[in-house]
Amino acid sequence: MPLSSNYLSCAGYELHYTEWGAQHGRTVVAWHGLARTGRDMDELAAHLAARGWRVICPDTLGRGLSQWAREPQTEYRLAFYARLARELFDALELDAVHWVGTSMGGAIGTVAAGGLVEPSLKPRIKSLVLNDNAPELAAPAIARIKAYAGEPPAFDTVRELEAFFRQVYAPYGWLSDAQWRRLTETSTRRLPDGRVTPHYDPAMVRQFDHQPDDYLIWPHYDALQVPVLLLRGAQSDLVLPQAVAQMRTRGPGAAGRLQVIEVPGCGHAPALNVPDQLEAVTAFIEAHAGA
């Protein structure tokens, strides 16, 4: 099923998003991870669209084809990303949405659905899939991510950049050669000197310096009143078992609305590109489609 490429204005910025299954009435918003783009969601979006869902996959501010922040210290943070989500919902007139978020996208979804910073989003998000994200993240893993994301390398050729992506994103699990090539080509920009580098604003990683507790979001998690599915990569170094245990006793976990699936063969984060992962997400959304 074909996708369309679209742009709209949110919080004074041009935001890019792809859309799948535009003819369908039921909607999923699929939000990517920290240094990635909405095209990471292609397999999931195509899978859902074939089953009667409209799927919106934004590029976050500073990533992919969306504009870069003019005020990195204050705009590369979860509260501002939630504002972008609210303005996207308003522009597209989204009143009932199921949210799937990988890593950072899951944190944005938690903040959005919790309603503490953007109250109008709380009743509009009907379920939440957290793809290897928790309200508290392991500090060593954050340091690892900062190390590769804060100073993105540059290469002479796209094939060299693909080799880099294959190494740094090996924890995603299995991807076909075609999927690795698409991941590379949809997240590449060429520098003035002709070399290629990942397609994001390196300043976005300052979030961890200027907002060091931005991803410590237990109050937002505790405020969730929707069903939650946590997909945890079995080898994840970001979402630790003790964080999952705490999730089971708080917020939606305490209310019996949390489902946890360990994804074998993956670390941080499952690529949402193989049948078992696609069916797990689809089954969860379908189970709560009447919410």
C-alpha positions as CSV (number, residue, x, y, z in Angstrom):
1,M,0.0,0.0,0.0
2,P,1.6,3.3,-1.1
3,L,2.6,6.0,1.3
4,S,2.3,9.8,0.8
5,S,4.8,12.4,1.9
6,N,3.3,15.5,3.7
7,Y,4.2,18.7,5.5
8,L,2.3,20.9,8.0
9,S,3.1,23.7,10.4
10,C,3.4,22.8,14.1
11,A,4.6,25.2,16.8
12,G,6.0,27.5,14.2
13,Y,8.0,24.8,12.4
14,E,7.5,22.7,9.2
15,L,7.0,19.1,10.3
16,H,7.2,16.2,7.8
17,Y,5.2,13.1,8.1
18,T,4.3,10.1,5.9
19,E,0.8,8.7,5.8
20,W,-0.4,5.2,4.9
21,G,-4.0,4.1,4.4
22,A,-5.4,7.6,4.2
23,Q,-8.8,6.2,3.1
24,H,-9.3,4.5,6.4
25,G,-11.1,6.0,9.4
26,R,-9.2,4.3,12.3
27,T,-5.9,5.9,13.1
28,V,-2.5,5.0,14.5
29,V,0.3,7.5,15.1
30,A,3.7,5.8,14.9
31,W,6.6,7.8,16.4
32,H,10.3,7.0,15.8
33,G,13.3,6.9,18.1
34,L,15.9,9.5,19.2
35,A,18.2,9.8,16.1
36,R,15.8,8.2,13.6
37,T,13.0,9.2,11.2
38,G,9.4,8.2,10.6
39,R,10.5,6.0,7.7
40,D,11.6,3.4,10.4
41,M,7.9,2.7,10.7
42,D,7.4,1.6,7.1
43,E,6.9,-2.1,7.7
44,L,4.5,-1.5,10.6
45,A,2.6,1.2,8.7
46,A,2.2,-1.0,5.6
47,H,1.1,-3.9,7.8
48,L,-1.5,-1.9,9.7
49,A,-2.8,-0.1,6.5
50,A,-3.4,-3.4,4.9
51,R,-5.7,-4.2,7.9
52,G,-7.8,-1.0,7.7
53,W,-5.7,1.5,9.6
54,R,-4.6,5.0,8.7
55,V,-1.0,5.4,10.0
56,I,0.7,8.8,10.5
57,C,4.5,8.6,10.9
58,P,6.0,12.0,11.8
59,D,9.7,13.1,11.6
60,T,10.4,14.8,15.0
61,L,11.7,18.3,15.0
62,G,15.4,18.2,14.1
63,R,15.1,14.8,12.3
64,G,14.6,13.7,8.8
65,L,12.8,16.2,6.6
66,S,11.4,18.3,9.5
67,Q,12.9,21.7,10.4
68,W,15.6,22.0,13.0
69,A,15.0,23.8,16.3
70,R,15.9,27.5,16.6
71,E,16.3,27.1,20.4
72,P,17.8,23.6,20.9
73,Q,18.1,23.9,24.7
74,T,14.4,24.4,25.2
75,E,12.8,22.8,22.1
76,Y,14.6,19.5,22.0
77,R,12.7,18.1,25.0
78,L,9.7,15.9,25.7
79,A,7.3,18.7,26.6
80,F,7.9,20.5,23.4
81,Y,7.6,17.3,21.4
82,A,4.2,16.7,23.1
83,R,3.2,20.2,21.9
84,L,4.2,19.2,18.4
85,A,2.0,16.1,18.7
86,R,-0.9,18.2,20.0
87,E,-0.7,20.6,17.1
88,L,-0.3,17.7,14.6
89,F,-3.5,16.1,16.1
90,D,-5.3,19.4,15.8
91,A,-4.2,20.0,12.2
92,L,-5.2,16.5,11.1
93,E,-8.3,16.6,13.3
94,L,-7.3,13.4,15.1
95,D,-9.8,12.6,17.9
96,A,-9.1,8.9,18.6
97,V,-5.7,7.6,18.0
98,H,-3.6,4.5,19.0
99,W,0.0,5.5,19.6
100,V,3.1,3.3,18.8
101,G,6.4,4.8,19.9
102,T,9.9,3.5,19.6
103,S,12.3,4.6,22.4
104,M,11.9,8.4,22.4
105,G,8.7,8.0,20.5
106,G,7.4,6.0,23.4
107,A,8.4,8.6,25.9
108,I,6.6,11.3,23.9
109,G,3.6,9.0,23.8
110,T,3.7,8.6,27.6
111,V,3.9,12.3,28.2
112,A,1.2,13.0,25.6
113,A,-1.2,10.3,26.9
114,G,-0.6,11.2,30.5
115,G,-2.1,14.6,29.9
116,L,0.1,16.5,32.4
117,V,1.6,18.9,29.9
118,E,-1.0,18.7,27.0
119,P,-4.3,17.9,28.7
120,S,-6.3,17.9,25.4
121,L,-4.3,14.8,24.2
122,K,-5.2,12.6,27.1
123,P,-8.7,11.6,25.9
124,R,-7.6,11.3,22.3
125,I,-5.0,8.6,22.8
126,K,-6.8,5.3,23.3
127,S,-3.8,2.9,23.7
128,L,-0.1,3.1,23.9
129,V,2.6,0.8,22.6
130,L,6.1,1.4,24.1
131,N,8.8,-0.2,22.0
132,D,11.7,-0.6,24.4
133,N,10.9,2.5,26.5
134,A,10.2,2.9,30.2
135,P,9.7,5.8,32.6
136,E,13.2,5.3,33.8
137,L,16.2,4.5,31.5
138,A,19.6,3.0,32.3
139,A,22.3,5.7,32.6
140,P,25.0,3.7,30.9
141,A,22.8,3.1,27.8
142,I,22.0,6.8,27.7
143,A,25.8,7.5,27.7
144,R,26.2,5.0,24.9
145,I,23.5,6.7,22.8
146,K,25.0,10.2,23.5
147,A,28.4,8.9,22.3
148,Y,27.2,8.0,18.8
149,A,24.4,10.5,18.4
150,G,26.1,13.6,19.7
151,E,28.9,13.6,17.2
152,P,27.6,11.8,14.1
153,P,30.3,10.6,11.8
154,A,30.7,11.6,8.2
155,F,31.7,9.3,5.3
156,D,32.7,9.6,1.7
157,T,30.1,7.1,0.5
158,V,26.6,6.0,1.3
159,R,27.8,2.4,1.5
160,E,30.2,3.4,4.3
161,L,27.4,5.1,6.1
162,E,25.3,1.9,5.7
163,A,28.1,-0.1,7.3
164,F,28.1,2.3,10.2
165,F,24.3,2.0,10.6
166,R,24.5,-1.8,10.5
167,Q,27.0,-1.7,13.3
168,V,25.4,0.8,15.6
169,Y,21.9,-0.5,15.1
170,A,22.7,-4.2,15.3
171,P,20.5,-4.4,18.4
172,Y,17.5,-3.8,16.2
173,G,17.6,-7.5,15.3
174,W,17.2,-8.9,11.9
175,L,16.8,-6.6,8.9
176,S,17.0,-7.7,5.2
177,D,19.6,-6.1,3.0
178,A,16.8,-4.1,1.3
179,Q,15.7,-2.8,4.7
180,W,19.2,-1.8,5.7
181,R,19.5,0.1,2.4
182,R,16.2,1.9,2.9
183,L,17.1,2.7,6.5
184,T,20.3,4.3,5.3
185,E,18.8,6.2,2.3
186,T,16.0,7.6,4.3
187,S,18.3,8.9,7.1
188,T,21.2,10.4,5.1
189,R,22.1,14.0,4.4
190,R,25.0,15.3,2.4
191,L,27.3,17.8,3.9
192,P,28.8,20.9,2.1
193,D,32.0,19.0,1.6
194,G,30.2,16.2,-0.2
195,R,30.4,13.6,2.5
196,V,27.3,12.0,4.0
197,T,26.1,11.8,7.6
198,P,22.9,10.8,9.5
199,H,20.0,13.1,8.8
200,Y,19.4,14.8,12.1
201,D,20.5,17.9,14.1
202,P,23.4,16.9,16.4
203,A,22.2,19.5,18.8
204,M,19.2,17.3,19.7
205,V,21.4,15.3,22.0
206,R,21.8,18.4,24.2
207,Q,18.5,17.3,25.7
208,F,20.5,15.0,28.0
209,D,22.7,17.8,29.2
210,H,20.3,20.7,29.6
211,Q,17.3,18.5,30.6
212,P,19.1,15.6,32.4
213,D,15.9,14.2,34.0
214,D,13.7,14.7,30.9
215,Y,13.3,10.9,30.5
216,L,12.5,10.3,34.2
217,I,8.8,10.4,33.6
218,W,7.2,8.3,36.3
219,P,4.5,10.9,37.1
220,H,3.4,10.8,33.4
221,Y,3.3,7.0,33.5
222,D,1.3,7.0,36.7
223,A,-1.2,9.3,35.1
224,L,-1.9,6.9,32.1
225,Q,-5.4,5.6,32.0
226,V,-5.1,3.6,28.8
227,P,-4.0,0.1,28.0
228,V,-0.2,-0.1,27.5
229,L,1.9,-2.7,25.7
230,L,5.6,-2.8,26.5
231,L,7.8,-4.5,23.9
232,R,11.2,-5.0,25.6
233,G,14.2,-6.2,23.6
234,A,15.4,-9.2,25.5
235,Q,19.0,-7.9,25.4
236,S,18.0,-4.2,25.9
237,D,20.5,-2.2,27.9
238,L,18.1,0.8,28.1
239,V,15.0,-0.8,29.6
240,L,16.2,-2.9,32.6
241,P,14.2,-5.7,34.3
242,Q,13.9,-3.7,37.5
243,A,12.3,-0.8,35.6
244,V,9.8,-3.3,34.1
245,A,9.1,-4.7,37.5
246,Q,8.3,-1.2,38.8
247,M,6.1,-0.6,35.8
248,R,4.0,-3.6,36.8
249,T,3.2,-2.1,40.2
250,R,2.5,1.5,39.2
251,G,0.1,3.4,36.9
252,P,-1.4,1.1,34.2
253,G,0.5,-1.8,35.7
254,A,-1.3,-1.5,39.0
255,A,-4.6,-1.1,37.2
256,G,-4.1,-4.3,35.2
257,R,-3.7,-2.4,31.9
258,L,-0.1,-3.3,31.2
259,Q,1.0,-6.1,28.9
260,V,4.7,-6.9,28.6
261,I,6.3,-8.9,25.8
262,E,10.0,-9.8,25.7
263,V,11.3,-9.7,22.1
264,P,14.0,-12.3,21.5
265,G,17.0,-11.6,19.4
266,C,16.8,-7.8,20.0
267,G,18.3,-5.2,22.2
268,H,17.4,-1.5,21.9
269,A,15.1,-1.4,20.1
270,P,13.2,-4.0,18.1
271,A,12.8,-2.8,14.5
272,L,9.1,-3.7,14.2
273,N,9.8,-5.3,10.9
274,V,9.2,-9.0,11.3
275,P,5.9,-11.0,11.5
276,D,6.0,-11.7,15.3
277,Q,6.6,-8.1,16.2
278,L,4.1,-6.8,13.6
279,E,1.4,-9.2,14.8
280,A,2.0,-8.4,18.5
281,V,1.4,-4.7,17.9
282,T,-1.5,-5.2,15.6
283,A,-3.3,-7.7,18.0
284,F,-2.9,-5.2,20.8
285,I,-4.3,-2.3,18.9
286,E,-7.1,-4.4,17.4
287,A,-8.0,-5.6,20.9
288,H,-8.5,-2.0,22.0
289,A,-9.9,-0.6,18.8
290,G,-13.3,0.0,20.5
291,A,-11.7,2.0,23.3
